[in-house]
Amino acid sequence: MTKQFTQNDLIRYIYQEMKEVEQELLVQALHSDDSLMEEYIELLSTIEQVDQIQLQPSASVVNAIKDMAHSTGLQRV
């Protein structure tokens, strides 16, 4: 009986959180199961896109923080 790998298993594989034996089984499954391979590639793409996101606060948030700091008497360090 072959193991059915889940999306969680693929994520564990991507982040190298699997034991070696389980990794080998997953690699074999990736070679033989096109839909699993497709899901794996999609996850890699998604992770790459998330890693490229640069989060910055909006100007209004920055100004609100500055106004609050100024109104409470906090000084620059």
Distance bins in CASP14 RR format, pairs under 12 A and 6 or more apart:
PFRMAT RR
TARGET T0000
AUTHOR 0000-0000-0000
RMODE 2
METHOD distances of the structure
MODEL  1
1 25 0 0 0 0 0 1 0 0 0 0 0
2 25 0 0 0 0 1 0 0 0 0 0 0
2 26 0 0 0 0 0 1 0 0 0 0 0
2 28 0 0 0 0 1 0 0 0 0 0 0
2 29 1 0 0 1 0 0 0 0 0 0 0
2 32 0 0 0 0 1 0 0 0 0 0 0
2 33 0 0 0 0 1 0 0 0 0 0 0
2 36 0 0 0 0 0 1 0 0 0 0 0
3 9 0 0 0 0 1 0 0 0 0 0 0
3 18 0 0 0 0 0 1 0 0 0 0 0
3 21 0 0 0 0 0 1 0 0 0 0 0
3 22 0 0 0 0 1 0 0 0 0 0 0
3 24 0 0 0 0 0 1 0 0 0 0 0
3 25 1 0 0 1 0 0 0 0 0 0 0
3 26 0 0 0 0 1 0 0 0 0 0 0
3 28 0 0 0 0 0 1 0 0 0 0 0
3 29 1 0 0 1 0 0 0 0 0 0 0
3 33 0 0 0 0 0 1 0 0 0 0 0
3 36 0 0 0 0 0 1 0 0 0 0 0
4 10 0 0 0 0 0 1 0 0 0 0 0
4 25 0 0 0 0 0 1 0 0 0 0 0
4 26 0 0 0 0 0 1 0 0 0 0 0
4 29 0 0 0 0 1 0 0 0 0 0 0
4 33 0 0 0 0 1 0 0 0 0 0 0
4 35 0 0 0 0 0 1 0 0 0 0 0
4 36 0 0 0 0 1 0 0 0 0 0 0
5 11 0 0 0 0 0 1 0 0 0 0 0
5 12 0 0 0 0 1 0 0 0 0 0 0
5 13 0 0 0 0 1 0 0 0 0 0 0
5 18 0 0 0 0 0 1 0 0 0 0 0
5 22 0 0 0 0 1 0 0 0 0 0 0
5 23 0 0 0 0 0 1 0 0 0 0 0
5 25 0 0 0 0 1 0 0 0 0 0 0
5 26 1 0 1 0 0 0 0 0 0 0 0
5 27 0 0 0 0 0 1 0 0 0 0 0
5 28 0 0 0 0 0 1 0 0 0 0 0
5 29 1 0 1 0 0 0 0 0 0 0 0
5 30 0 0 0 0 1 0 0 0 0 0 0
5 32 0 0 0 0 0 1 0 0 0 0 0
5 33 0 0 0 0 1 0 0 0 0 0 0
5 35 0 0 0 0 0 1 0 0 0 0 0
5 36 1 0 0 1 0 0 0 0 0 0 0
5 37 0 0 0 0 0 1 0 0 0 0 0
5 39 0 0 0 0 1 0 0 0 0 0 0
5 40 0 0 0 0 1 0 0 0 0 0 0
5 43 0 0 0 0 0 1 0 0 0 0 0
6 12 0 0 0 0 1 0 0 0 0 0 0
6 13 0 0 0 0 0 1 0 0 0 0 0
6 26 0 0 0 0 0 1 0 0 0 0 0
6 29 0 0 0 0 0 1 0 0 0 0 0
6 36 0 0 0 0 1 0 0 0 0 0 0
6 39 0 0 0 0 1 0 0 0 0 0 0
6 40 0 0 0 0 0 1 0 0 0 0 0
6 43 0 0 0 0 0 1 0 0 0 0 0
7 13 0 0 0 0 0 1 0 0 0 0 0
7 14 0 0 0 0 0 1 0 0 0 0 0
7 35 0 0 0 0 0 1 0 0 0 0 0
7 36 0 0 0 0 1 0 0 0 0 0 0
7 38 0 0 0 0 0 1 0 0 0 0 0
7 39 1 0 0 1 0 0 0 0 0 0 0
7 40 0 0 0 0 1 0 0 0 0 0 0
7 42 0 0 0 0 1 0 0 0 0 0 0
7 43 1 0 0 1 0 0 0 0 0 0 0
7 46 0 0 0 0 0 1 0 0 0 0 0
8 14 0 0 0 0 0 1 0 0 0 0 0
8 15 0 0 0 0 0 1 0 0 0 0 0
8 17 0 0 0 0 0 1 0 0 0 0 0
8 18 0 0 0 0 0 1 0 0 0 0 0
8 26 0 0 0 0 0 1 0 0 0 0 0
8 39 0 0 0 0 0 1 0 0 0 0 0
8 43 0 0 0 0 0 1 0 0 0 0 0
9 15 0 0 0 0 0 1 0 0 0 0 0
9 17 0 0 0 0 1 0 0 0 0 0 0
9 18 1 0 0 1 0 0 0 0 0 0 0
9 19 0 0 0 0 0 1 0 0 0 0 0
9 22 1 0 0 1 0 0 0 0 0 0 0
9 23 0 0 0 0 0 1 0 0 0 0 0
9 25 0 0 0 0 1 0 0 0 0 0 0
9 26 1 0 0 1 0 0 0 0 0 0 0
9 27 0 0 0 0 0 1 0 0 0 0 0
9 29 0 0 0 0 1 0 0 0 0 0 0
9 30 0 0 0 0 0 1 0 0 0 0 0
9 36 0 0 0 0 1 0 0 0 0 0 0
9 39 0 0 0 0 0 1 0 0 0 0 0
9 40 0 0 0 0 1 0 0 0 0 0 0
9 43 0 0 0 0 0 1 0 0 0 0 0
10 17 0 0 0 0 0 1 0 0 0 0 0
10 18 0 0 0 0 1 0 0 0 0 0 0
10 22 0 0 0 0 0 1 0 0 0 0 0
10 23 0 0 0 0 0 1 0 0 0 0 0
10 26 1 0 0 1 0 0 0 0 0 0 0
10 27 0 0 0 0 0 1 0 0 0 0 0
10 29 0 0 0 0 1 0 0 0 0 0 0
10 30 0 0 0 0 1 0 0 0 0 0 0
10 33 0 0 0 0 0 1 0 0 0 0 0
10 35 0 0 0 0 0 1 0 0 0 0 0
10 36 1 0 0 1 0 0 0 0 0 0 0
10 37 0 0 0 0 1 0 0 0 0 0 0
10 38 0 0 0 0 0 1 0 0 0 0 0
10 39 1 0 0 1 0 0 0 0 0 0 0
10 40 1 0 1 0 0 0 0 0 0 0 0
10 41 0 0 0 0 1 0 0 0 0 0 0
10 42 0 0 0 0 1 0 0 0 0 0 0
10 43 1 0 1 0 0 0 0 0 0 0 0
10 44 0 0 0 0 1 0 0 0 0 0 0
10 46 0 0 0 0 0 1 0 0 0 0 0
10 47 0 0 0 0 0 1 0 0 0 0 0
11 17 0 0 0 0 1 0 0 0 0 0 0
11 18 0 0 0 0 0 1 0 0 0 0 0
11 26 0 0 0 0 0 1 0 0 0 0 0
11 39 0 0 0 0 0 1 0 0 0 0 0
11 40 0 0 0 0 1 0 0 0 0 0 0
11 42 0 0 0 0 0 1 0 0 0 0 0
11 43 1 0 0 1 0 0 0 0 0 0 0
11 44 0 0 0 0 0 1 0 0 0 0 0
11 46 0 0 0 0 0 1 0 0 0 0 0
11 47 0 0 0 0 1 0 0 0 0 0 0
12 18 1 0 1 0 0 0 0 0 0 0 0
12 19 0 0 0 0 1 0 0 0 0 0 0
12 22 0 0 0 0 1 0 0 0 0 0 0
12 23 0 0 0 0 1 0 0 0 0 0 0
12 26 0 0 0 0 1 0 0 0 0 0 0
12 40 0 0 0 0 0 1 0 0 0 0 0
12 43 0 0 0 0 0 1 0 0 0 0 0
13 19 0 0 0 0 0 1 0 0 0 0 0
13 20 0 0 0 0 0 1 0 0 0 0 0
13 22 0 0 0 0 1 0 0 0 0 0 0
13 23 1 0 0 1 0 0 0 0 0 0 0
13 24 0 0 0 0 0 1 0 0 0 0 0
13 25 0 0 0 0 0 1 0 0 0 0 0
13 26 1 0 1 0 0 0 0 0 0 0 0
13 27 0 0 0 0 1 0 0 0 0 0 0
13 29 0 0 0 0 0 1 0 0 0 0 0
13 30 0 0 0 0 1 0 0 0 0 0 0
13 36 0 0 0 0 0 1 0 0 0 0 0
13 39 0 0 0 0 0 1 0 0 0 0 0
13 40 1 0 0 1 0 0 0 0 0 0 0
13 43 0 0 0 0 1 0 0 0 0 0 0
13 44 0 0 0 0 0 1 0 0 0 0 0
13 47 0 0 0 0 0 1 0 0 0 0 0
14 23 0 0 0 0 0 1 0 0 0 0 0
14 26 0 0 0 0 0 1 0 0 0 0 0
14 30 0 0 0 0 0 1 0 0 0 0 0
14 39 0 0 0 0 0 1 0 0 0 0 0
14 40 1 0 0 1 0 0 0 0 0 0 0
14 41 0 0 0 0 0 1 0 0 0 0 0
14 42 0 0 0 0 0 1 0 0 0 0 0
14 43 1 0 0 1 0 0 0 0 0 0 0
14 44 1 0 0 1 0 0 0 0 0 0 0
14 45 0 0 0 0 0 1 0 0 0 0 0
14 46 0 0 0 0 0 1 0 0 0 0 0
14 47 1 0 0 1 0 0 0 0 0 0 0
14 48 0 0 0 0 0 1 0 0 0 0 0
14 50 0 0 0 0 0 1 0 0 0 0 0
14 51 0 0 0 0 0 1 0 0 0 0 0
15 23 0 0 0 0 0 1 0 0 0 0 0
15 43 0 0 0 0 0 1 0 0 0 0 0
15 44 0 0 0 0 0 1 0 0 0 0 0
15 47 0 0 0 0 1 0 0 0 0 0 0
16 22 0 0 0 0 0 1 0 0 0 0 0
16 23 0 0 0 0 1 0 0 0 0 0 0
16 26 0 0 0 0 0 1 0 0 0 0 0
17 23 0 0 0 0 1 0 0 0 0 0 0
17 26 0 0 0 0 0 1 0 0 0 0 0
18 24 0 0 0 0 1 0 0 0 0 0 0
18 25 0 0 0 0 1 0 0 0 0 0 0
18 26 1 0 0 1 0 0 0 0 0 0 0
18 27 0 0 0 0 0 1 0 0 0 0 0
19 25 0 0 0 0 1 0 0 0 0 0 0
19 26 0 0 0 0 0 1 0 0 0 0 0
20 26 0 0 0 0 0 1 0 0 0 0 0
20 27 0 0 0 0 0 1 0 0 0 0 0
21 27 0 0 0 0 0 1 0 0 0 0 0
21 28 0 0 0 0 0 1 0 0 0 0 0
22 28 0 0 0 0 0 1 0 0 0 0 0
22 29 0 0 0 0 0 1 0 0 0 0 0
23 29 0 0 0 0 0 1 0 0 0 0 0
23 30 0 0 0 0 0 1 0 0 0 0 0
24 30 0 0 0 0 0 1 0 0 0 0 0
24 31 0 0 0 0 0 1 0 0 0 0 0
25 31 0 0 0 0 0 1 0 0 0 0 0
25 32 0 0 0 0 0 1 0 0 0 0 0
25 33 0 0 0 0 0 1 0 0 0 0 0
25 36 0 0 0 0 0 1 0 0 0 0 0
26 32 0 0 0 0 0 1 0 0 0 0 0
26 33 0 0 0 0 0 1 0 0 0 0 0
26 36 0 0 0 0 1 0 0 0 0 0 0
26 37 0 0 0 0 0 1 0 0 0 0 0
26 39 0 0 0 0 0 1 0 0 0 0 0
26 40 0 0 0 0 1 0 0 0 0 0 0
27 33 0 0 0 0 0 1 0 0 0 0 0
27 36 0 0 0 0 0 1 0 0 0 0 0
27 37 0 0 0 0 0 1 0 0 0 0 0
27 40 0 0 0 0 0 1 0 0 0 0 0
28 36 0 0 0 0 0 1 0 0 0 0 0
28 37 0 0 0 0 0 1 0 0 0 0 0
29 35 0 0 0 0 0 1 0 0 0 0 0
29 36 1 0 1 0 0 0 0 0 0 0 0
29 37 0 0 0 0 1 0 0 0 0 0 0
29 39 0 0 0 0 0 1 0 0 0 0 0
29 40 0 0 0 0 1 0 0 0 0 0 0
30 36 1 0 1 0 0 0 0 0 0 0 0
30 37 1 0 1 0 0 0 0 0 0 0 0
30 38 0 0 0 0 1 0 0 0 0 0 0
30 39 0 0 0 0 1 0 0 0 0 0 0
30 40 1 0 1 0 0 0 0 0 0 0 0
30 41 0 0 0 0 1 0 0 0 0 0 0
30 43 0 0 0 0 0 1 0 0 0 0 0
30 44 0 0 0 0 0 1 0 0 0 0 0
31 37 1 0 0 1 0 0 0 0 0 0 0
31 40 0 0 0 0 0 1 0 0 0 0 0
33 39 0 0 0 0 1 0 0 0 0 0 0
33 40 0 0 0 0 1 0 0 0 0 0 0
34 40 0 0 0 0 0 1 0 0 0 0 0
34 41 0 0 0 0 0 1 0 0 0 0 0
35 41 0 0 0 0 0 1 0 0 0 0 0
35 42 0 0 0 0 0 1 0 0 0 0 0
36 42 0 0 0 0 0 1 0 0 0 0 0
36 43 0 0 0 0 0 1 0 0 0 0 0
37 43 0 0 0 0 0 1 0 0 0 0 0
37 44 0 0 0 0 0 1 0 0 0 0 0
38 44 0 0 0 0 0 1 0 0 0 0 0
38 45 0 0 0 0 0 1 0 0 0 0 0
39 45 0 0 0 0 0 1 0 0 0 0 0
39 46 0 0 0 0 0 1 0 0 0 0 0
40 46 0 0 0 0 0 1 0 0 0 0 0
40 47 0 0 0 0 0 1 0 0 0 0 0
41 47 0 0 0 0 0 1 0 0 0 0 0
41 48 0 0 0 0 0 1 0 0 0 0 0
42 48 0 0 0 0 0 1 0 0 0 0 0
42 49 0 0 0 0 0 1 0 0 0 0 0
43 49 0 0 0 0 0 1 0 0 0 0 0
43 50 0 0 0 0 0 1 0 0 0 0 0
44 50 0 0 0 0 0 1 0 0 0 0 0
44 51 0 0 0 0 0 1 0 0 0 0 0
45 51 0 0 0 0 0 1 0 0 0 0 0
45 52 0 0 0 0 0 1 0 0 0 0 0
46 52 0 0 0 0 0 1 0 0 0 0 0
46 53 0 0 0 0 0 1 0 0 0 0 0
47 53 0 0 0 0 0 1 0 0 0 0 0
55 61 0 0 0 0 0 1 0 0 0 0 0
56 62 0 0 0 0 1 0 0 0 0 0 0
57 63 0 0 0 0 1 0 0 0 0 0 0
57 64 0 0 0 0 1 0 0 0 0 0 0
57 65 1 0 0 1 0 0 0 0 0 0 0
57 66 0 0 0 0 0 1 0 0 0 0 0
58 64 0 0 0 0 1 0 0 0 0 0 0
58 65 0 0 0 0 0 1 0 0 0 0 0
59 65 0 0 0 0 0 1 0 0 0 0 0
59 66 0 0 0 0 0 1 0 0 0 0 0
60 66 0 0 0 0 0 1 0 0 0 0 0
60 67 0 0 0 0 0 1 0 0 0 0 0
61 67 0 0 0 0 0 1 0 0 0 0 0
61 68 0 0 0 0 0 1 0 0 0 0 0
62 68 0 0 0 0 0 1 0 0 0 0 0
62 69 0 0 0 0 0 1 0 0 0 0 0
63 69 0 0 0 0 0 1 0 0 0 0 0
63 70 0 0 0 0 0 1 0 0 0 0 0
64 70 0 0 0 0 0 1 0 0 0 0 0
64 71 0 0 0 0 0 1 0 0 0 0 0
65 71 0 0 0 0 0 1 0 0 0 0 0
65 72 0 0 0 0 0 1 0 0 0 0 0
65 74 0 0 0 0 0 1 0 0 0 0 0
66 72 0 0 0 0 0 1 0 0 0 0 0
66 73 0 0 0 0 0 1 0 0 0 0 0
66 74 0 0 0 0 1 0 0 0 0 0 0
66 76 0 0 0 0 0 1 0 0 0 0 0
67 73 0 0 0 0 0 1 0 0 0 0 0
67 74 0 0 0 0 0 1 0 0 0 0 0
68 74 0 0 0 0 1 0 0 0 0 0 0
69 75 0 0 0 0 1 0 0 0 0 0 0
69 76 0 0 0 0 1 0 0 0 0 0 0
69 77 0 0 0 0 0 1 0 0 0 0 0
70 76 0 0 0 0 0 1 0 0 0 0 0
END
